[in-house]
C-alpha cells in the first residue's frame, strides 16, 4: 500500500482530473454533442480520449519528477523518488507506460488525435528536461501542453480541429501565468510576476466571455466565469499581499484545480450547459484528491 501511495503521489490524481475536464471541454467545443440524443451518445470515442489524456498527463508529470530527482533531493526530499520509496527506474518505466497508453488510445480513435497526443508527449518531455529552466519559453512550453490537450478533445471530430485551433491559445496563456508564479512556491517570489499573472487571468476570462457572447450564451457562461474568477483571484491577491512560498503555492494549487471551472465555462459558452454541469462534478473529486496528494 505504501508503494501504491507513492505511485499515486507521482501521477498527481487531482491534476489528472483537470486534464479530463480539458478533453471534455474540447469535445463540447467541437460540436460533437450538438446534434446527438444523449440517450444514444457514442461513448467509445469519449472514453478513448479521456484514457489518452490520463496517460499523457500522468506520464508527463511522472517524468517531471524523474528529471527533478536531484533537485528534489534538496528542496523536496519527502517526494517518492528522493525519499527512496520509488526508484528512478521504476518511475521512468511508469512514465513510459503511461505516455504509451496515452498515444495508443488517441490513435485508436483517429490519426489526428494520435498525432496531437504525440505532440503533447514531446512538449511535456521538452518542458521537463529543458523548458522549465527557461524564464520565457518555459511557461509557454507548459501552456502548450494544456492547449494541445484541449485540442485533443476537439479532435473527436478531426476536421473541426482546423476550425477551432485558435482556442488552444487561451489555456496556453492561462497555464503560462500559473507556471510563472509557480517558480516562487519554494522560496517566494516577486510581486511584479504575480500582478502580471493577474492581468493574464483577466485576459483569459475576457476572451471566454467574448466567445460566449458570439455564441449567444453569455449569462450561463458568466456564472461559471464568476466562480472561476473568485477561485483563482482570491489566493492570488493573498500572495500579492505577502509573496511567500506558502501563499504562492496555494495560488498555484487553486489555479490548477480551477481549470475545471474554466472548462465548464467553455462548455457553457458553446451551449452545452448539461455537459458543463458534468464537468463541474469533477471539481469536488479534484479537490478531494488535492487533500490526499500534492498538486505541485
C-alpha positions in Angstrom: 0.0 0.0 0.0 2.9 2.4 0.7 4.3 1.7 -2.7 0.9 2.3 -4.3 0.6 5.5 -2.5 4.0 6.5 -3.8 2.9 5.9 -7.4 -0.3 7.9 -6.9 1.7 10.8 -5.4 3.9 10.7 -8.6 1.0 11.0 -11.0 -0.9 13.8 -9.1 -4.5 12.5 -9.2 -6.1 15.9 -8.6 -4.3 17.3 -11.7 -5.2 14.3 -13.9 -8.9 15.1 -13.2 -8.4 18.6 -14.6 -6.9 17.1 -17.7 -10.0 15.0 -18.3 -12.0 18.2 -17.9 -9.9 19.8 -20.6 -10.8 17.0 -23.0 -14.5 17.1 -22.1 -14.4 20.8 -22.8 -12.8 20.2 -26.1 -15.5 17.7 -27.0 -18.2 20.3 -26.4 -16.3 23.0 -28.4 -16.1 20.6 -31.4 -19.9 20.4 -31.6 -19.8 16.6 -31.2 -22.8 16.7 -28.7 -24.9 19.3 -30.5 -26.9 17.0 -32.8 -27.0 13.9 -30.7 -29.6 12.4 -28.4 -27.7 11.9 -25.1 -29.5 8.6 -24.7 -27.6 7.2 -27.7 -24.4 9.2 -27.3 -21.5 7.2 -28.7 -19.3 6.8 -25.6 -16.3 5.0 -27.1 -14.5 8.0 -28.6 -15.1 10.0 -25.4 -13.7 7.1 -23.3 -10.6 6.7 -25.6 -9.7 10.4 -25.4 -10.2 10.5 -21.7 -7.9 7.5 -21.3 -5.5 9.2 -23.6 -5.3 12.4 -21.5 -5.0 10.4 -18.3 -2.0 8.6 -19.7 -0.4 11.7 -21.2 -0.8 13.9 -18.2 0.2 11.1 -15.8 3.3 10.2 -17.8 4.3 13.8 -18.2 4.1 14.6 -14.5 6.0 11.4 -13.6 8.8 12.5 -15.9 8.7 15.9 -14.2 9.8 14.2 -11.0 12.2 11.9 -12.8 14.1 14.9 -14.3 13.9 16.8 -11.0 15.1 13.9 -8.8 18.4 15.5 -7.8 16.8 18.9 -7.2 14.0 17.4 -5.1 16.6 15.6 -3.0 17.5 19.0 -1.7 14.2 21.0 -1.9 11.6 18.3 -1.5 13.2 15.2 0.0 9.8 13.8 1.0 8.8 13.1 -2.6 8.6 9.5 -3.7 11.8 9.4 -5.7 14.2 11.2 -3.4 12.8 9.5 -0.4 13.6 6.1 -1.9 10.0 4.9 -1.9 10.0 4.7 -5.8 13.3 4.1 -7.6 14.3 6.3 -10.6 14.0 3.2 -12.9 10.5 2.3 -11.6 9.3 5.9 -12.1 10.8 6.0 -15.6 9.0 2.8 -16.5 5.7 4.1 -15.1 6.1 7.3 -17.1 6.9 5.5 -20.3 3.9 3.1 -19.9 1.5 6.0 -19.2 2.7 8.0 -22.2 2.4 4.9 -24.4 -1.1 4.3 -23.2 -2.0 8.0 -23.9 -0.6 7.8 -27.5 -2.1 4.4 -28.4 -5.5 5.3 -27.0 -5.6 8.5 -29.2 -4.6 6.7 -32.3 -7.3 4.1 -31.7 -9.8 6.9 -32.2 -8.2 8.8 -35.1 -4.7 9.6 -36.6 -5.3 13.3 -35.9 -5.9 12.6 -32.2 -2.9 10.3 -32.2 -0.5 12.9 -33.6 -1.9 15.5 -31.2 -1.1 13.0 -28.4 2.5 12.6 -29.8 2.8 16.4 -29.8 1.7 16.6 -26.2 4.2 13.9 -25.3 7.1 15.8 -27.0 6.0 19.1 -25.4 5.8 17.6 -22.0 9.2 15.9 -22.2 10.9 19.0 -23.6 9.4 21.1 -20.8 10.5 18.6 -18.1 14.1 18.3 -19.5 14.8 21.8 -20.7 11.8 24.2 -20.9 11.2 24.6 -17.2 14.6 26.2 -16.8 13.8 28.9 -19.4 12.2 32.1 -18.0 10.1 33.0 -21.0 9.9 29.9 -23.2 9.3 27.6 -20.2 5.8 28.9 -19.2 4.8 29.0 -22.9 6.0 25.4 -23.3 4.0 24.3 -20.3 0.9 26.1 -21.6 1.3 24.4 -24.9 0.8 21.1 -23.2 -2.6 22.2 -22.0 -3.6 23.9 -25.2 -2.9 20.7 -27.1 -4.9 18.8 -24.5 -7.9 21.0 -25.3 -7.3 20.2 -29.0 -7.2 16.5 -28.1 -10.8 16.8 -27.0 -11.7 18.9 -30.1 -10.2 16.1 -32.3 -13.1 13.9 -31.5 -14.3 15.5 -34.8 -11.0 15.6 -36.6 -12.0 18.0 -39.3 -13.1 20.6 -36.7 -9.5 21.0 -35.3 -8.6 23.2 -38.3 -11.6 25.5 -37.5 -11.0 25.8 -33.7 -7.2 25.5 -33.3 -7.0 29.2 -32.2 -9.0 28.4 -29.0 -6.0 26.4 -27.7 -4.1 29.7 -27.2 -6.4 30.5 -24.2 -5.1 27.7 -22.0 -1.6 28.4 -23.2 -1.9 31.9 -21.8 -3.5 30.7 -18.6 -1.1 27.9 -17.8 1.9 30.1 -18.7 0.7 32.5 -16.0 0.4 29.7 -13.4 3.8 28.4 -14.4 5.4 31.8 -14.0 4.2 32.2 -10.5 4.9 28.6 -9.5 8.6 29.3 -9.6 8.2 31.2 -6.3 6.4 28.4 -4.4 9.5 27.2 -2.7 11.5 30.4 -1.9 8.8 33.0 -2.5 8.6 35.4 -5.5 8.3 38.9 -6.7 5.0 40.9 -6.8 5.5 42.0 -10.4 5.1 38.4 -11.7 2.0 38.0 -9.6 0.5 41.2 -10.9 1.3 40.1 -14.5 -0.3 36.7 -13.9 -3.4 38.5 -12.7 -3.5 40.5 -15.9 -3.3 37.3 -17.9 -6.0 35.7 -15.8 -8.4 38.6 -16.6 -7.4 38.4 -20.3 -8.4 34.7 -20.3 -11.7 35.4 -18.6 -12.5 38.2 -21.1 -11.7 36.0 -24.2 -14.0 33.2 -23.0 -16.7 35.8 -22.2 -16.3 37.3 -25.7 -16.6 33.8 -27.3 -19.7 33.2 -25.2 -21.2 36.4 -26.5 -20.5 35.4 -30.1 -22.2 32.0 -29.4 -25.2 33.7 -27.6 -24.6 32.0 -24.2 -23.3 34.9 -22.1 -25.5 34.5 -18.9 -24.8 30.9 -18.1 -21.1 31.2 -19.0 -20.8 34.3 -16.7 -21.9 32.2 -13.8 -19.1 29.7 -14.3 -16.6 32.5 -15.0 -17.5 34.3 -11.8 -16.8 31.2 -9.8 -13.6 30.7 -11.8 -12.5 34.3 -11.1 -13.2 34.0 -7.4 -11.3 30.8 -7.1 -8.2 32.0 -8.8 -8.0 35.6 -7.8 -8.7 35.3 -4.1 -5.5 33.3 -3.4 -3.6 35.3 -5.9 -4.4 38.6 -4.1 -3.3 36.9 -0.8 0.0 36.0 -2.5 0.4 39.5 -3.8 0.0 41.0 -0.4 2.5 38.5 1.1 4.5 36.7 -1.6 5.9 33.9 0.5 6.3 30.4 -0.8 3.3 29.1 1.1 0.9 31.7 -0.3 2.2 31.3 -3.8 1.8 27.5 -3.6 -1.8 28.0 -2.6 -2.3 30.3 -5.6 -0.8 27.8 -7.9 -2.9 24.9 -6.5 -6.1 27.0 -6.9 -5.0 27.9 -10.5 -4.6 24.3 -11.5 -7.8 22.9 -9.9 -9.8 25.9 -11.2 -9.2 24.6 -14.7 -12.3 22.5 -14.2 -14.4 25.7 -13.8 -12.8 27.2 -16.9 -13.6 24.0 -18.8 -17.2 24.1 -17.5 -17.3 27.7 -18.8 -16.1 26.5 -22.2 -18.9 24.0 -22.4 -21.5 26.7 -21.3 -20.1 29.1 -23.9 -20.7 26.6 -26.7 -24.3 25.9 -25.5 -23.7 22.5 -23.8 -25.0 23.6 -20.3 -25.7 20.0 -19.3 -22.1 19.0 -20.1 -20.9 22.0 -18.2 -22.6 20.5 -15.2 -21.0 17.1 -15.8 -17.6 18.8 -16.0 -18.4 20.8 -12.8 -18.9 17.5 -11.0 -15.2 16.8 -11.4 -14.3 19.7 -9.2 -15.2 18.1 -5.8 -13.3 15.0 -7.0 -10.2 17.0 -7.8 -10.5 18.9 -4.5 -10.7 15.6 -2.6 -7.6 14.3 -4.3 -5.8 17.5 -3.7 -6.2 16.9 0.1 -4.6 13.5 -0.2 -1.9 14.1 -2.8 0.2 17.2 -3.7 -0.9 19.2 -6.7 2.5 20.9 -7.4 
